[in-house]
Amino acid sequence: MSRVVADAGDRRHGPGRVILALYLVFVIGTVSRSAAQISTRFEQAPLAYSLSAVAAAVYVVALVSLSLRGRAAWWVSLVALTVELAGVLAVGTWSYLAPSMFPDQTVWSHYGQGYLFIPLVLPAAGLWWLLSARGARAVSQPAPDAESASMKGMPRGPS
C-alpha cells in the first residue's frame, strides 16, 4: 500500500495549502468587491476603489505564482508578496493619516482591520513560507529520482 507524499519543493502542501486557501478567498472577495464598487459607485471613492482593484490584482498574481513550481514562479511570488506587504503598510498608514481620502474602506485600509488584519498577516506568512527551507527548495535543483538515489546509497522514497 503506497502513500502519496508531497514533493519537498511543492508549496501546495502543509502550511502552503492554508496560505493558498486564504489567497483564494481573498481573490474571490477582492475581485468581486472591486468590480462591484467600480461599476456602481466609482465616483464616491475613486482612490479607495482603485486601490481595491490593485489589491485584487496583487492577490491574483500571488495566488497563481504561489500555486506554481519553479524558479520563475518563486521570484514572482516573492515580488508579489513584497508588493502586497508594502501596499498594506503604505495604504494602512495613509488611511490613518488622511482618512478623508478614504470615504470607503479598501482591503488594505487601516492595515486590513475590516478583514481581521488578515491582509497584514497573510503576506508576512506567505513570505515566511516562501523563504523557509521547504519553500526555497522549490527553486533548487529537482530531487534525484528513486534510481539515482539508490545508486548513491540514499534511501528510496515510497513506491
C-alpha positions in Angstrom: 0.0 0.0 0.0 1.6 3.2 -1.1 1.0 6.7 0.3 1.3 9.8 -1.8 3.9 12.1 -0.4 4.3 15.8 -1.4 7.4 16.8 -3.3 9.8 18.6 -1.0 9.6 21.7 -3.2 5.8 21.7 -3.5 4.3 24.8 -1.8 0.8 23.4 -2.2 1.1 21.2 0.9 1.4 21.8 4.6 1.1 25.5 5.7 1.3 26.4 2.0 -2.2 24.8 1.5 -3.6 27.1 4.2 -1.9 30.2 2.7 -3.2 29.3 -0.8 -6.7 28.8 0.5 -6.7 32.2 2.1 -5.4 33.8 -1.1 -8.2 32.1 -3.0 -10.8 33.6 -0.6 -9.2 37.0 -0.9 -9.1 36.7 -4.7 -12.8 35.9 -4.9 -13.6 38.6 -2.4 -11.5 41.4 -3.7 -12.1 40.9 -7.4 -15.9 40.8 -6.9 -15.9 43.7 -4.4 -13.7 45.9 -6.5 -15.7 45.1 -9.7 -19.0 45.9 -8.0 -17.6 49.2 -6.4 -16.0 50.4 -9.6 -19.0 49.6 -11.8 -21.7 51.0 -9.4 -20.2 53.9 -7.4 -16.7 54.7 -8.5 -17.3 58.5 -8.3 -17.9 58.2 -4.5 -14.4 57.0 -3.6 -12.2 56.7 -6.7 -8.9 56.3 -4.8 -10.3 53.6 -2.4 -11.9 51.6 -5.2 -8.8 51.9 -7.5 -6.7 50.6 -4.6 -9.1 47.8 -4.1 -8.6 46.8 -7.7 -4.8 47.0 -7.3 -5.1 44.7 -4.3 -7.3 42.3 -6.2 -4.7 42.1 -9.0 -1.9 41.6 -6.5 -3.9 38.8 -4.8 -4.4 37.1 -8.2 -0.7 37.2 -9.1 0.2 35.9 -5.6 -2.3 33.0 -5.8 -1.2 31.9 -9.2 2.5 32.2 -8.6 2.4 30.5 -5.2 0.5 27.6 -6.7 3.1 27.0 -9.4 6.5 25.5 -9.1 9.9 26.6 -10.4 12.3 29.4 -10.1 10.3 32.0 -12.1 7.1 31.3 -10.0 9.2 31.6 -6.8 10.5 35.0 -7.9 7.1 36.3 -9.0 5.7 35.1 -5.6 8.5 36.9 -3.8 7.8 40.2 -5.7 4.0 39.9 -5.4 4.1 39.2 -1.6 6.6 42.0 -1.0 4.4 44.5 -3.1 1.4 43.3 -1.1 3.1 43.8 2.3 4.3 47.2 1.2 0.9 48.1 -0.1 -0.8 47.1 3.2 1.7 49.1 5.2 1.5 52.2 2.9 -2.3 52.2 2.4 -2.8 51.3 6.1 -0.7 54.2 7.2 -2.2 56.6 4.6 -5.7 55.7 5.7 -4.9 56.7 9.3 -3.0 59.9 8.3 -5.6 61.1 5.7 -8.9 59.5 6.5 -10.8 61.9 4.2 -9.0 60.3 1.3 -10.7 57.0 2.1 -14.5 57.7 2.4 -15.0 53.9 1.9 -12.7 51.1 3.1 -10.3 49.1 0.9 -9.0 45.7 1.8 -5.7 47.4 2.8 -7.0 50.4 4.6 -6.4 50.5 8.4 -4.0 47.6 7.8 -6.9 45.3 6.9 -8.9 46.0 10.0 -12.2 45.3 8.3 -10.8 41.9 7.3 -9.5 40.9 10.8 -6.0 42.1 9.9 -5.5 39.1 7.6 -4.3 41.4 4.8 -1.4 42.4 7.1 -0.6 38.9 8.3 -1.1 37.0 5.1 1.8 38.4 3.1 4.1 38.0 6.1 3.1 34.4 6.5 3.5 33.9 2.7 7.0 35.4 2.7 7.9 33.3 5.7 6.7 30.2 3.9 8.3 31.2 0.6 11.7 31.9 2.3 11.6 28.8 4.5 13.8 25.9 3.7 10.8 23.9 2.3 9.6 26.8 0.2 13.1 27.6 -1.0 13.6 24.1 -2.2 11.0 24.8 -4.9 13.7 26.8 -6.7 16.6 24.4 -6.1 17.5 21.6 -8.4 14.9 18.8 -8.6 15.2 16.0 -6.2 17.0 12.9 -7.5 14.8 10.2 -8.8 14.4 6.9 -7.0 17.0 5.1 -9.1 19.8 7.7 -8.8 19.0 8.0 -5.1 19.5 4.2 -4.6 22.7 4.4 -6.6 24.2 6.9 -4.2 23.2 4.9 -1.2 20.3 7.2 -0.3 17.1 5.8 0.9 14.4 5.3 -1.7 11.1 7.1 -1.4 7.8 5.3 -1.0 6.8 3.3 -4.1 
